[in-house]
Amino acid sequence: MRRVTCSMGVSLDGYIVGPDGGFDWTDPDDGLFRFVTDETRRIDVYLLGRRLYETMLYWETIGEDPSLDEATLEWAALWNSLPKVVFSTTLSTVRGNARLLSGGLKEEIARLRAEPGDGDIAIGGATLAAAAAAADLIDEYRIRVHPVLVGGGVPFFPRKERRVDLEFVESRTFGSGVVHLRHRVVR
């Protein structure tokens, strides 16, 4: 069965977005950028909420800029070809290699798990990831801890979440001081 992964950058004090809505502190160095690109290669489908979808629309057109370096063009091509499911009750259409759903996260994940394939089902966006976590749908957390305290904002983990036991899988430190932590949910 395909696993559901949640992979996001987080500040050392536990936020994915600061109090001003910014996340410029998550800009990756070259090593982290390659790491995330390689991680994305192992994804078969990406589930995301409206806000993350709208943020990632940037990549829909950037791949057309010939002045970009090879790594950025590679990432753009990889992201744009990746099938995506956007969960939103406010959008009426989506672009690129995406389809729109207004609900049924649990059912969609069950349907995707039943499909053949070895790649992960990745989930992103604070609200959608929180809903998946609350429904015990996430199999693995991949957290990139950035060396910054932002003092508030949108937390990576909802504060009223139930206890979840985790098994350490791996860690890696990048030159920028970012630490990647990978943990599997113990069931």
C-alpha positions as CSV (number, residue, x, y, z in Angstrom):
1,M,0.0,0.0,0.0
2,R,1.3,3.5,-0.9
3,R,2.2,5.7,2.0
4,V,1.0,9.2,2.7
5,T,3.8,11.6,3.5
6,C,3.8,15.1,4.9
7,S,6.9,17.1,4.1
8,M,7.3,20.8,5.0
9,G,9.7,23.4,6.2
10,V,9.2,24.6,9.8
11,S,10.9,27.2,12.0
12,L,12.7,25.9,15.1
13,D,9.7,27.2,17.2
14,G,7.3,25.1,15.1
15,Y,5.7,27.3,12.5
16,I,5.4,26.8,8.7
17,V,4.5,30.5,8.2
18,G,5.4,33.4,10.4
19,P,3.0,35.9,12.0
20,D,3.2,38.2,9.0
21,G,2.3,35.3,6.6
22,G,5.8,35.1,5.3
23,F,8.0,32.1,4.8
24,D,11.0,33.7,3.1
25,W,13.2,32.1,5.8
26,T,12.6,28.7,4.0
27,D,14.6,29.6,0.9
28,P,16.8,26.5,0.4
29,D,20.5,26.3,-0.2
30,D,21.7,24.3,-3.2
31,G,22.0,21.1,-1.2
32,L,18.6,21.3,0.3
33,F,17.1,22.2,-3.1
34,R,18.6,19.1,-4.6
35,F,17.4,17.0,-1.7
36,V,13.8,18.3,-2.1
37,T,14.0,17.7,-5.8
38,D,15.1,14.1,-5.2
39,E,12.3,13.6,-2.6
40,T,9.7,14.9,-5.1
41,R,10.9,12.3,-7.7
42,R,9.5,9.6,-5.3
43,I,6.0,11.2,-5.3
44,D,3.2,9.8,-7.5
45,V,0.6,12.4,-6.5
46,Y,0.5,15.6,-4.4
47,L,-2.5,16.6,-2.4
48,L,-2.7,20.3,-1.5
49,G,-5.0,22.9,-0.2
50,R,-6.0,26.1,-1.9
51,R,-3.4,28.4,-0.4
52,L,-0.5,26.1,-1.1
53,Y,-1.8,25.5,-4.6
54,E,-2.0,29.3,-5.3
55,T,1.5,29.7,-3.9
56,M,2.9,26.9,-6.2
57,L,1.2,28.4,-9.3
58,Y,4.5,30.4,-9.6
59,W,6.1,27.2,-11.0
60,E,3.5,26.9,-13.8
61,T,5.2,29.6,-15.8
62,I,8.7,29.9,-14.4
63,G,9.9,26.9,-16.5
64,E,9.6,29.0,-19.6
65,D,12.3,31.4,-18.4
66,P,15.6,30.3,-20.3
67,S,17.7,32.5,-17.9
68,L,17.1,30.1,-15.0
69,D,19.7,27.6,-13.8
70,E,19.4,24.0,-14.7
71,A,18.4,22.9,-11.2
72,T,15.5,25.4,-11.1
73,L,14.3,24.3,-14.6
74,E,14.5,20.7,-13.5
75,W,12.4,21.4,-10.4
76,A,9.8,23.3,-12.4
77,A,9.5,20.5,-15.0
78,L,9.2,17.9,-12.2
79,W,6.6,19.9,-10.3
80,N,4.5,20.7,-13.3
81,S,4.4,17.1,-14.5
82,L,3.4,15.8,-11.0
83,P,-0.3,15.0,-10.8
84,K,-2.0,17.1,-8.1
85,V,-5.3,17.1,-6.3
86,V,-6.4,20.5,-5.0
87,F,-8.9,20.5,-2.1
88,S,-10.9,23.7,-2.0
89,T,-14.4,24.9,-1.5
90,T,-13.7,28.3,-2.9
91,L,-11.9,27.6,-6.2
92,S,-14.0,26.7,-9.3
93,T,-11.1,25.7,-11.6
94,V,-7.4,24.7,-11.3
95,R,-4.6,24.8,-13.9
96,G,-1.9,22.5,-15.1
97,N,-1.7,18.9,-14.0
98,A,-4.2,19.3,-11.2
99,R,-7.8,18.3,-10.5
100,L,-10.2,19.9,-8.0
101,L,-12.0,18.3,-5.1
102,S,-14.2,20.1,-2.6
103,G,-14.1,17.3,0.1
104,G,-13.7,13.7,0.7
105,L,-10.0,13.7,1.8
106,K,-10.3,10.3,3.5
107,E,-12.0,8.7,0.5
108,E,-9.5,10.2,-2.0
109,I,-6.6,8.9,0.0
110,A,-8.2,5.5,0.2
111,R,-8.7,5.5,-3.6
112,L,-5.1,6.6,-4.2
113,R,-3.7,4.0,-1.8
114,A,-5.6,1.3,-3.7
115,E,-4.1,2.3,-7.1
116,P,-1.0,0.5,-8.2
117,G,2.3,2.4,-7.8
118,D,5.4,2.7,-5.6
119,G,5.5,6.4,-5.3
120,D,4.3,8.4,-2.3
121,I,1.1,10.3,-1.8
122,A,2.4,13.6,-0.6
123,I,0.2,16.0,1.3
124,G,0.9,19.7,1.9
125,G,-0.7,22.8,3.2
126,A,-1.3,23.5,6.9
127,T,-5.1,23.0,6.9
128,L,-5.2,19.9,4.7
129,A,-2.3,18.3,6.5
130,A,-4.0,18.9,9.8
131,A,-7.2,17.3,8.6
132,A,-5.2,14.3,7.3
133,A,-3.3,14.0,10.6
134,A,-6.5,14.2,12.7
135,A,-8.0,11.4,10.6
136,D,-4.8,9.3,11.1
137,L,-4.0,9.3,7.3
138,I,-0.4,10.3,7.5
139,D,2.2,7.5,7.5
140,E,5.4,9.6,7.5
141,Y,6.5,13.1,8.6
142,R,9.4,14.7,6.8
143,I,10.3,18.0,8.5
144,R,12.9,20.5,7.5
145,V,13.7,22.5,10.6
146,H,15.1,25.9,9.7
147,P,17.4,27.8,12.1
148,V,15.0,30.6,12.9
149,L,12.5,31.6,15.5
150,V,9.5,33.4,13.9
151,G,7.5,33.9,17.1
152,G,4.1,32.8,15.9
153,G,2.0,32.1,12.8
154,V,0.7,28.9,11.4
155,P,1.9,25.9,13.4
156,F,3.2,22.8,11.7
157,F,1.3,20.6,14.2
158,P,-2.2,21.7,15.3
159,R,-2.1,22.3,19.1
160,K,-5.1,20.1,19.9
161,E,-3.8,17.0,18.1
162,R,-4.0,13.6,19.6
163,R,-0.8,11.7,20.6
164,V,1.0,10.0,17.7
165,D,4.0,7.7,18.4
166,L,6.7,8.0,15.8
167,E,9.7,5.9,14.8
168,F,12.9,7.7,13.8
169,V,13.9,6.9,10.2
170,E,16.7,9.3,9.3
171,S,18.1,12.8,9.7
172,R,20.4,15.0,7.6
173,T,21.9,18.4,8.2
174,F,22.6,20.9,5.4
175,G,25.2,23.6,5.2
176,S,22.6,26.3,5.9
177,G,21.9,24.7,9.3
178,V,18.6,23.2,8.1
179,V,18.0,19.8,9.7
180,H,15.8,17.2,7.9
181,L,14.0,14.8,10.2
182,R,12.1,11.8,8.9
183,H,9.8,9.8,11.2
184,R,7.3,7.0,10.5
185,V,4.0,6.8,12.3
186,V,3.9,3.7,14.6
187,R,0.6,1.9,14.2
